[in-house]
Amino acid sequence: SVAGFAHALAATNALVAAAALAPPGAGSAAGGTADTFHRVYGPAARRVAARLAAADPVLAGWIATHLYGDGGVYGAPGLTLGVKAALMVSFLGDADMPDQLFGHAVAGLRHGAPLDALVDAVDAGFRASRVPLCAAREAVYSRAVAALDAAAARVHADSVEGAVAGGGEVAAAAAVA
C-alpha cells in the first residue's frame, strides 16, 4: 500500500541514523519517471533524490518506480498532481512524517490543491487511522498541521521571490497582496 512507503522510509532513516544499517549493496530497482519526480519536487528534486539515495539506493529506486513511475501514485494518469499530493499528505500525516509531508504539501499547493484541501486530507487520514486518539496522536496531528503551514509559507515565499525576480517591487507587492 502507499502508506507503506512512509513507514519503509522512516524505518530506513532511523536505521541509517543509528548506524545499524549495513552499507548499501549492489541491488537496484530500475525505472521511475524523472519528469514526474521533477514536477512533484520542482527545484528541490535533486536534493530530495540525493537524500533518498543516501538513505538506501535500492529503496530510492523502488520508490522512484512505484511512486513516480508509470502506473505509480504520481505517474499514473487520471488525477491531477494536486489531488495525488493531497492523498500522499493524508498518509504522511498519519504516519508522523512531517518532513516528507512538507515536500508533498508544497507539490500539492504548487499544482492547485488549496491549503484547506490538504488540511482536510490530513484530517481524513487521522479519522481513517486505526490508532486511537491520545496525547501522542494529538502531537502527531500538530506536527502534520505545522508541516502544512510551513509548506504554505514556503510556496508563498517562493511566489514573492519569483515576483521580485520577474518584475521588481511592484510585482512583489502584488504577490503579497
N, C-alpha and C positions, 0 to 999 in steps of 0.2 A: 504494500500500500504506500501511498505518497507520504503518509505520516511517518513511515519507517525511515525515510531519508533523514529527517531531523534527528531521530534517535541514533541512527548509524553515525552521522556526523558528530553529534555530541559525544558519543562513546569514543570515537576515534580521536577527537580533540582532547578528551580527558586522558586517554592513554598516552598520547604524544606529550602532553604537559607533564605527566607523571614519569616520563621516560620509561614507560612499561611496554611500549610497542617496539618490536624489533624493527630495524631499518627496512624500508620497503623493498620488496623483492622485485623480480623482473616481470611480474604479471602485468597484464594490461586488459583494459576493456575498451574496445575500439568504438568509434562512432561519435555522435554528437554533432550538433549543428552550431557552428561558431557564430553564424549570423543571428540566430535566436538568442544565444548566450549574450552576445553584444547588445542586442536590442533590449534585453532584460536589465543588464547592469550598466549600460552606457559607458561613460568614461572610466568607471571603476572595474570594467570587465577583466582587464589584465591582472589587477591586484586581487580580485576575487578568485580568478583561476589559479594564481600563484599560491594563495592561501590553501585552497582545496588540495592542490598538488603537494604542498609541503606537509599537509596532514597525512595524506595517503594517496599516491598517484593512481592506484588501482580503483579506490573508491571515487576519486575525482573523475576518472574515465567512465565509471559506471553511472555516476550522477549525470555526466555530460550526455551519455547515451540515453538514459531512461527519463531524464527530466527535461533536457533541452533538445534531444534528437527527434527525428521524425517519429511521430507516434507517442512521444513523451508528453508530459503535462504541458510544457510550454511549446513544444514543437508540433503538437497535433493541431489540425485545423478545427475550426468551429468557433470557439470562444475568443474574445479579444484578449490581448495580453493583460489589460487592466483587470478583467474578470478572473483570469488564471492566477494573477498575482494575489487577488483577494482570497482565492482558495488556499494558496500557499500560506498567506498571512494567518488564516484560520488555524491551520495545522501547527504552524510555528509558534503561535501564541500559546496554545495549549501545551506544546512540547517544551516550553520555557527556553526558547532560543531567541532572545531579543536581538542579538547581532544579526542573525540570518533574517529575522522578521523585518528588521530595519531595511535591509537591501531589497527584499521583495516588496515592502511597502513603498519605497522610493520608486521602484519599477511600476507598481500599480498607479501611483499618483502621476507619474510621467506619461502613462498610457491611458489616462482618462478615468481611473477609478477615484471617486471623491473620497475624502478622508472619512466622512460619515459611513460610507460603504465598507471601508476597511475596519472601522470600529465595530460595525455590525458583524463583519466576518469573524473578528476575534470573539465577540460575544457568542456567536453561533458555535464556534469551536469549543468554548467553555461549557455551553449548555449541552453539547453533544458528548462531552467527556464523561467517562465512567468514574472519574476520580471525584470523590465527594469534596464539596466546598469546605475549606477550613482556612485558618490563618495563612498557612503556607501557600495554598492555592490563590488566596487573595493577593499575596505578594507576587506570585507568577503573573496574575492578571495585571497588576500595577506595572510590572516591567514591560509587559506587552503594550499597554497603552502608552507608556513613556516612549517606547521604541517608535510607535506610530506618530507621536507628537514630534519626536526628533526627525523622523523621515519627512514630515510635512515642513518642518523648519528648513531642512536641507534643500528640498525642492524649491521652496520659496527663495532661499538664499541664492540658489543656482539661477533662478529666473531673474533675480535682481542683478547678479553678476553678468549674466548674458545681456541684459538690457543695457547695462553700463558699457559693456564692450561693444555693443552694436549701435548705440545711439547716444551715449553720454548721459548727463544728469537728468535731462528731461525724460528720457526713456526709463531711467531708473526710478524716478518719481512716479511715473505712470505704472510701473510694475509693482511698486509698493502699495499704491492706492487701491 
